[in-house]
């Protein structure tokens, strides 16, 4: 993706509604860079079109303080100005009863708060999903994976629903787990199981937003690795790095303890625990973007020798992919 002029670095923040469900996107841009980009502030027509496509599924918002030329571009693509009073920032566990009446959108890191104690049934479902992740990571026999999958009706149903969805391109209806595993393939199964880890607990108000965050994080890392020209294996490792990076938050446990039984590469482990190597640098970049730290993002994009358009394209596509992950998991109907 090429830019004809300087482009602002864009950050997209997923907003929850009053129920805690992912329902909107808020765009942030470095003010100086946005102003410098002049009349074609986003520069690449494909970036503009991609931003417009997001409005087909989500409410897409920008702040009144955004550079006026950038705001005009966004408004022309269906984005709307955020009413400041409608945004509430929560960094502790979300409680609908404590929200001000005018709050329509919830921002902040409330979904990263420590989890409440899970009911035994939900804890067992999440533990089973983690066992499945371990089996797939260890390249276990399909029959072994199938036998474990049969123990959880919810995961079984979600798997068959996914494989029978229009997106899988299967002509006939799939009714057996063996068929489903064969059609899905190991790579897609690994991705799906990781997503299901974050969607498994319907009683955890954090689950939908954690799923949204981890989906954006994992897909962003994968796409940024592709932009860097890294090979397919490293791109897959980048995706898994993003997925595994929030397991500690999900379980309320130290990440090293969760990773210990998993069969993962040294590159992924080093990135997760120490931010080592190129995967660690990419994870650090995405975490800076999540915190809306424009100077840190700009410095890391430059250090990784990316263009703003490369970064913007990856972030926008990752958010589009996240919408599909929410649909597949039923997370937008969580509450």
C-alpha positions as CSV (number, residue, x, y, z in Angstrom):
1,X,0.0,0.0,0.0
2,X,1.5,3.3,-1.0
3,X,0.8,6.9,0.1
4,X,1.2,9.9,-2.1
5,X,1.8,12.3,0.9
6,X,2.4,12.1,4.6
7,X,-0.3,10.2,6.4
8,X,-1.3,10.3,10.1
9,X,-1.0,7.2,12.2
10,X,-4.4,6.0,13.1
11,X,-5.5,4.1,16.2
12,X,-9.0,2.5,16.5
13,X,-10.4,1.9,19.9
14,X,-13.3,-0.6,20.4
15,X,-16.0,0.9,22.5
16,X,-18.6,-1.1,24.5
17,X,-22.2,-0.2,25.0
18,X,-23.9,-0.1,28.4
19,X,-24.2,-3.9,28.5
20,X,-20.4,-4.2,28.0
21,X,-20.8,-5.5,24.4
22,X,-18.4,-4.3,21.6
23,X,-20.6,-1.8,19.7
24,X,-18.5,1.0,18.3
25,X,-15.1,2.2,17.1
26,X,-13.4,5.5,18.1
27,X,-10.6,6.7,15.8
28,X,-7.6,8.6,17.2
29,X,-4.9,10.3,15.1
30,X,-1.8,12.3,15.9
31,X,-2.9,15.9,15.5
32,X,0.4,17.2,14.0
33,X,0.6,14.4,11.5
34,X,-3.1,14.8,10.6
35,X,-2.7,18.5,9.9
36,X,0.5,17.9,7.9
37,X,-1.3,15.5,5.6
38,X,-3.4,18.4,4.2
39,X,-6.4,17.8,2.0
40,X,-5.8,14.1,1.3
41,X,-5.1,13.4,4.9
42,X,-5.4,9.6,4.6
43,X,-3.5,9.6,1.3
44,X,-4.3,6.1,0.2
45,X,-7.8,5.7,-1.4
46,X,-7.8,2.1,-0.1
47,X,-7.5,3.3,3.4
48,X,-10.4,5.7,3.0
49,X,-12.6,2.9,1.5
50,X,-11.6,0.5,4.3
51,X,-12.6,3.0,6.9
52,X,-16.0,3.5,5.2
53,X,-16.6,-0.3,5.1
54,X,-16.3,-0.5,8.9
55,X,-19.4,1.7,9.2
56,X,-21.5,-1.1,7.6
57,X,-21.2,-3.1,10.8
58,X,-20.3,-0.8,13.7
59,X,-21.0,2.7,14.8
60,X,-17.8,4.6,13.9
61,X,-17.0,7.7,15.8
62,X,-14.4,10.6,15.9
63,X,-13.8,13.3,18.5
64,X,-14.7,16.9,17.8
65,X,-11.0,17.8,18.4
66,X,-9.9,15.8,15.4
67,X,-8.3,17.8,12.6
68,X,-11.1,19.3,10.5
69,X,-9.8,17.9,7.2
70,X,-9.5,14.4,8.6
71,X,-13.0,14.7,10.1
72,X,-14.4,15.8,6.7
73,X,-12.9,12.7,5.1
74,X,-14.3,10.4,7.8
75,X,-17.8,12.1,7.7
76,X,-17.9,11.5,4.0
77,X,-17.4,7.7,4.7
78,X,-20.2,7.5,7.2
79,X,-18.4,8.3,10.5
80,X,-20.1,10.5,13.0
81,X,-18.9,13.0,15.6
82,X,-18.8,11.7,19.2
83,X,-20.9,13.5,21.7
84,X,-18.4,14.0,24.5
85,X,-21.0,13.4,27.3
86,X,-21.9,10.0,25.8
87,X,-18.4,8.6,26.4
88,X,-17.6,7.1,29.8
89,X,-14.1,5.8,30.7
90,X,-13.9,2.8,33.1
91,X,-10.7,1.2,34.2
92,X,-12.2,-0.9,37.0
93,X,-14.7,-3.7,36.7
94,X,-17.8,-2.5,34.8
95,X,-21.1,-2.0,36.7
96,X,-24.1,-0.9,34.6
97,X,-25.7,0.4,37.8
98,X,-22.9,2.9,38.3
99,X,-22.9,4.3,34.8
100,X,-24.2,7.9,34.4
101,X,-27.5,8.0,32.5
102,X,-26.0,9.9,29.5
103,X,-23.2,7.3,29.0
104,X,-23.8,5.5,25.7
105,X,-20.2,4.4,25.0
106,X,-17.7,2.8,27.4
107,X,-14.0,3.2,26.9
108,X,-11.1,2.2,29.1
109,X,-9.4,-0.9,30.3
110,X,-12.2,-2.3,32.5
111,X,-12.1,-5.6,30.6
112,X,-8.5,-6.1,31.8
113,X,-9.5,-6.1,35.4
114,X,-9.2,-9.3,37.4
115,X,-11.9,-11.8,36.7
116,X,-14.7,-12.6,39.1
117,X,-14.8,-16.2,40.4
118,X,-16.2,-18.4,37.7
119,X,-19.0,-20.8,38.2
120,X,-17.6,-24.4,38.1
121,X,-19.3,-25.2,34.8
122,X,-17.8,-22.1,33.0
123,X,-14.3,-22.7,34.6
124,X,-14.5,-26.3,33.3
125,X,-15.4,-25.2,29.8
126,X,-12.5,-22.7,29.7
127,X,-10.1,-25.3,31.1
128,X,-11.2,-27.8,28.4
129,X,-10.6,-25.2,25.7
130,X,-7.1,-24.7,27.0
131,X,-6.5,-28.4,27.0
132,X,-7.6,-28.5,23.3
133,X,-5.2,-25.6,22.6
134,X,-2.4,-27.7,24.2
135,X,-3.3,-30.8,22.1
136,X,-3.4,-28.8,18.8
137,X,-0.1,-27.0,19.7
138,X,1.5,-30.4,20.3
139,X,0.1,-31.7,16.9
140,X,-1.9,-34.4,18.6
141,X,-3.9,-37.1,16.7
142,X,-7.2,-35.9,15.4
143,X,-9.1,-38.7,17.2
144,X,-7.6,-37.4,20.5
145,X,-8.8,-33.9,19.8
146,X,-12.2,-35.1,18.7
147,X,-12.7,-37.1,21.9
148,X,-11.9,-34.1,24.1
149,X,-14.1,-31.9,22.0
150,X,-17.1,-34.1,22.6
151,X,-16.9,-33.4,26.3
152,X,-18.1,-29.8,25.9
153,X,-21.5,-29.3,24.1
154,X,-21.0,-25.5,23.7
155,X,-17.6,-25.9,22.0
156,X,-19.0,-28.7,19.9
157,X,-21.9,-26.6,18.8
158,X,-19.7,-23.6,18.0
159,X,-17.4,-25.7,15.9
160,X,-20.1,-27.2,13.8
161,X,-21.8,-23.8,13.4
162,X,-18.5,-22.3,12.2
163,X,-17.8,-25.1,9.6
164,X,-21.4,-25.0,8.3
165,X,-21.3,-21.2,8.0
166,X,-21.3,-19.7,4.5
167,X,-17.7,-18.5,5.0
168,X,-16.3,-22.0,5.0
169,X,-17.4,-22.7,1.4
170,X,-18.6,-26.2,2.1
171,X,-21.2,-27.6,-0.3
172,X,-22.8,-30.2,2.1
173,X,-23.8,-29.9,5.7
174,X,-21.2,-31.1,8.1
175,X,-22.6,-33.2,11.0
176,X,-19.6,-35.0,12.5
177,X,-16.6,-33.6,14.5
178,X,-14.2,-35.7,12.4
179,X,-15.4,-34.0,9.2
180,X,-15.4,-30.6,10.9
181,X,-11.8,-31.0,12.0
182,X,-10.7,-32.2,8.6
183,X,-12.3,-29.3,6.8
184,X,-11.2,-26.6,9.2
185,X,-7.5,-27.7,9.3
186,X,-5.0,-27.4,12.1
187,X,-4.1,-23.7,11.6
188,X,-7.7,-22.5,11.6
189,X,-8.6,-24.9,14.4
190,X,-5.8,-23.4,16.5
191,X,-7.1,-19.9,15.8
192,X,-10.7,-20.8,16.5
193,X,-9.8,-22.6,19.8
194,X,-7.9,-19.5,21.0
195,X,-10.8,-17.3,20.2
196,X,-13.2,-19.7,22.0
197,X,-11.0,-19.4,25.1
198,X,-12.0,-15.7,25.3
199,X,-15.7,-16.4,24.5
200,X,-16.3,-19.4,26.6
201,X,-17.6,-17.7,29.8
202,X,-21.0,-16.1,29.1
203,X,-21.2,-15.0,32.7
204,X,-18.0,-13.0,32.6
205,X,-19.0,-9.4,31.5
206,X,-15.4,-9.0,30.3
207,X,-15.5,-11.8,27.7
208,X,-16.9,-10.0,24.6
209,X,-14.5,-7.0,25.0
210,X,-11.6,-9.2,25.8
211,X,-12.4,-11.3,22.7
212,X,-12.5,-8.1,20.6
213,X,-9.2,-6.8,22.0
214,X,-7.4,-10.1,21.5
215,X,-8.7,-10.6,18.0
216,X,-7.5,-7.1,17.0
217,X,-4.2,-7.7,18.7
218,X,-3.5,-11.1,17.1
219,X,-4.6,-10.1,13.6
220,X,-2.7,-6.8,13.8
221,X,0.5,-8.7,14.7
222,X,0.0,-11.1,11.8
223,X,-0.6,-8.4,9.3
224,X,2.3,-6.3,10.5
225,X,4.6,-9.3,10.3
226,X,3.4,-9.7,6.7
227,X,4.1,-6.0,6.0
228,X,7.6,-6.6,7.3
229,X,8.1,-9.3,4.8
230,X,8.4,-12.1,7.3
231,X,7.6,-15.7,6.2
232,X,4.3,-17.5,6.7
233,X,5.5,-19.4,9.7
234,X,6.5,-16.2,11.5
235,X,3.2,-14.6,10.5
236,X,1.4,-17.5,12.2
237,X,3.7,-17.1,15.2
238,X,2.8,-13.4,15.3
239,X,-0.9,-14.2,15.4
240,X,-0.3,-16.7,18.2
241,X,1.8,-14.2,20.1
242,X,-1.2,-11.8,20.1
243,X,-3.6,-14.5,21.1
244,X,-1.5,-15.8,24.0
245,X,-0.5,-12.4,25.3
246,X,-3.9,-11.9,27.1
247,X,-4.3,-15.3,28.6
248,X,-3.0,-14.1,31.9
249,X,-5.7,-11.4,32.0
250,X,-8.3,-13.9,31.0
251,X,-7.5,-16.4,33.7
252,X,-6.3,-14.0,36.4
253,X,-3.0,-15.8,36.6
254,X,0.7,-15.1,35.9
255,X,1.2,-15.6,32.2
256,X,4.4,-17.8,32.6
257,X,2.3,-20.3,34.6
258,X,-0.3,-20.6,31.9
259,X,2.4,-20.9,29.1
260,X,4.4,-23.5,30.9
261,X,2.4,-26.6,29.7
262,X,2.0,-25.2,26.1
263,X,4.3,-26.4,23.3
264,X,5.3,-23.0,21.8
265,X,8.4,-21.8,20.1
266,X,11.2,-19.9,21.8
267,X,10.5,-16.9,19.6
268,X,6.9,-16.7,20.7
269,X,7.8,-17.3,24.4
270,X,10.5,-14.6,24.3
271,X,8.1,-12.1,22.7
272,X,5.4,-12.9,25.3
273,X,7.6,-12.8,28.4
274,X,10.3,-10.3,27.5
275,X,9.2,-8.5,24.3
276,X,12.3,-10.1,22.7
277,X,12.9,-10.2,18.9
278,X,10.9,-9.0,16.1
279,X,7.7,-10.6,17.4
280,X,8.3,-8.8,20.7
281,X,8.8,-5.5,18.9
282,X,5.5,-5.9,17.0
283,X,3.7,-6.8,20.2
284,X,5.1,-3.7,21.9
285,X,4.0,-1.5,19.0
286,X,0.4,-2.8,19.1
287,X,0.3,-2.4,22.9
288,X,1.4,1.2,22.5
289,X,-1.4,1.7,20.0
290,X,-3.9,0.2,22.4
291,X,-2.8,2.8,25.0
292,X,-3.2,5.6,22.4
293,X,0.4,6.7,22.8
294,X,1.0,8.5,19.4
295,X,4.7,9.4,20.0
296,X,5.6,5.8,21.1
297,X,3.7,4.4,18.1
298,X,5.4,6.7,15.7
299,X,8.8,5.9,17.1
300,X,8.2,2.1,16.8
301,X,6.7,2.3,13.3
302,X,9.9,4.2,12.2
303,X,12.2,1.7,14.0
304,X,10.5,-1.2,12.2
305,X,10.8,0.7,8.9
306,X,7.1,0.7,8.2
307,X,5.2,3.5,6.5
308,X,2.2,5.0,8.2
309,X,0.0,3.6,5.4
310,X,1.3,0.1,6.1
311,X,0.5,0.5,9.8
312,X,-2.9,2.0,9.2
313,X,-3.9,-0.6,6.7
314,X,-3.0,-3.4,9.2
315,X,-4.9,-1.8,12.0
316,X,-8.1,-1.2,9.9
317,X,-8.0,-4.7,8.5
318,X,-7.5,-6.2,12.0
319,X,-10.6,-4.4,13.2
320,X,-12.6,-5.7,10.3
321,X,-11.4,-9.2,11.0
322,X,-12.4,-8.7,14.7
323,X,-16.0,-8.1,13.6
324,X,-16.1,-11.4,11.9
325,X,-14.6,-13.1,15.0
326,X,-17.4,-11.5,17.1
327,X,-20.0,-12.9,14.7
328,X,-18.6,-16.4,14.7
329,X,-18.4,-16.5,18.5
330,X,-21.8,-14.9,19.1
331,X,-20.1,-12.4,21.4
332,X,-22.2,-9.5,20.1
333,X,-25.3,-11.3,21.4
334,X,-23.6,-12.1,24.7
335,X,-25.7,-10.0,27.1
